[in-house]
């Protein structure tokens, strides 16, 4: 006997004897309830929760069970109703559907930017050496025009002119009419 489960409404020796037999029968039904719950839940993680909820409802309403009737059918009916209640509740209250921002976030593909960058680097490699050198020193290494003029042994105006011509050569090479076209290019 499993700790003499007795509903609060019934008292006395006759009530206790009848209920203890039903409680033992409930315990014997657990494997069958688990199988039915697995089928209803399609093997989800809430199988044990559904079995527990069914047993709690059965114990709470044990006084409405009529001795001599099919206990298995009564328990399966409770489980099925509990399952259907869960399904309808989930349909009414979708989990985080409107509050969830994960579906709203977008991340543009990185491969387009990477391909555009590679095309620009290839165009820089095709520049004549004096233009390529000035462009790399200013934009890739961050040197000032004055330092580049010292490094290259020329005037600051020459450095500025080489960089300007290098930009135009790259844009012409890549078929861009303005610098923004190089960044947004998706070819």
GIPE-V881098 format. One record per backbone hydrogen bond with DSSP energy under -0.5 kcal/mol. CO is the residue of the C=O (numbers start at 0). NH is the residue of the N-H. E is the energy in kcal/mol with one decimal. If there is no record, write none. Layout:
# GIPE-V881098
co->{CO & CO}
nh->{NH & NH}
e->{E & E}
This chain:
# GIPE-V881098
co->{0 & 1 & 6 & 11 & 12 & 13 & 14 & 15 & 16 & 17 & 18 & 19 & 20 & 21 & 22 & 23 & 24 & 25 & 25 & 26 & 28 & 29 & 30 & 31 & 32 & 33 & 34 & 35 & 36 & 37 & 37 & 40 & 43 & 45 & 46 & 47 & 48 & 49 & 50 & 51 & 52 & 53 & 54 & 55 & 56 & 58 & 60 & 60 & 61 & 64 & 65 & 68 & 69 & 70 & 71 & 72 & 73 & 74 & 75 & 76 & 77 & 78 & 79 & 80 & 81 & 82 & 83 & 84 & 85 & 86 & 87 & 88 & 93 & 93 & 95 & 100 & 100 & 108 & 108 & 109 & 110 & 111 & 112 & 113 & 114 & 115 & 116 & 117 & 118 & 119 & 120 & 121 & 123 & 127 & 127 & 128 & 129 & 130 & 131 & 132 & 133 & 134 & 134 & 135 & 135 & 136 & 143 & 144 & 145 & 146 & 147 & 148 & 148 & 154 & 155 & 156 & 157 & 158 & 159 & 160 & 161 & 162 & 163 & 164 & 165 & 166 & 167 & 168 & 169 & 170 & 170 & 171 & 177 & 177 & 178 & 178 & 179 & 180}
nh->{2 & 4 & 9 & 15 & 16 & 17 & 18 & 19 & 20 & 21 & 22 & 23 & 24 & 25 & 26 & 27 & 28 & 28 & 29 & 29 & 32 & 33 & 34 & 35 & 36 & 37 & 38 & 39 & 40 & 41 & 42 & 43 & 46 & 49 & 50 & 51 & 52 & 53 & 54 & 55 & 56 & 57 & 58 & 59 & 60 & 61 & 63 & 64 & 64 & 66 & 68 & 70 & 73 & 74 & 75 & 76 & 77 & 78 & 79 & 80 & 81 & 82 & 83 & 84 & 85 & 86 & 87 & 88 & 89 & 90 & 91 & 92 & 95 & 96 & 99 & 103 & 104 & 111 & 112 & 113 & 114 & 115 & 116 & 117 & 118 & 119 & 120 & 121 & 122 & 123 & 124 & 125 & 126 & 130 & 131 & 132 & 133 & 134 & 135 & 136 & 137 & 138 & 139 & 139 & 140 & 142 & 147 & 148 & 149 & 150 & 151 & 152 & 153 & 158 & 159 & 160 & 161 & 162 & 163 & 164 & 165 & 166 & 167 & 168 & 169 & 170 & 171 & 172 & 173 & 174 & 175 & 174 & 180 & 181 & 181 & 182 & 183 & 184}
e->{-1.1 & -0.7 & -0.9 & -2.0 & -2.2 & -1.9 & -2.0 & -2.1 & -1.2 & -1.2 & -2.5 & -1.9 & -1.8 & -2.3 & -2.1 & -1.8 & -1.1 & -0.6 & -0.5 & -1.0 & -2.4 & -2.6 & -1.9 & -2.3 & -2.8 & -2.4 & -1.8 & -2.3 & -3.1 & -0.7 & -2.0 & -0.8 & -0.8 & -2.1 & -2.1 & -2.6 & -2.7 & -2.3 & -2.5 & -2.5 & -2.4 & -2.5 & -2.7 & -2.3 & -1.6 & -1.0 & -1.8 & -0.5 & -0.9 & -0.6 & -1.9 & -1.0 & -1.8 & -2.6 & -2.5 & -2.1 & -2.0 & -2.6 & -2.8 & -2.5 & -2.4 & -2.8 & -2.7 & -2.1 & -2.1 & -2.4 & -2.5 & -2.2 & -2.5 & -1.9 & -1.8 & -2.2 & -0.6 & -0.6 & -1.9 & -1.1 & -1.3 & -0.5 & -0.6 & -2.4 & -2.5 & -2.3 & -2.6 & -2.4 & -2.0 & -2.1 & -2.5 & -2.3 & -2.1 & -2.4 & -2.1 & -1.1 & -1.3 & -0.5 & -2.5 & -2.8 & -1.8 & -2.4 & -2.7 & -2.3 & -2.1 & -2.7 & -0.6 & -1.4 & -1.9 & -2.5 & -2.4 & -2.5 & -1.9 & -2.7 & -3.0 & -1.1 & -2.2 & -1.6 & -2.4 & -2.2 & -2.6 & -2.4 & -2.4 & -2.5 & -2.6 & -2.4 & -2.1 & -2.5 & -2.3 & -2.6 & -2.4 & -2.6 & -2.3 & -0.7 & -3.0 & -0.6 & -1.1 & -0.7 & -1.1 & -1.1 & -2.4 & -0.6}
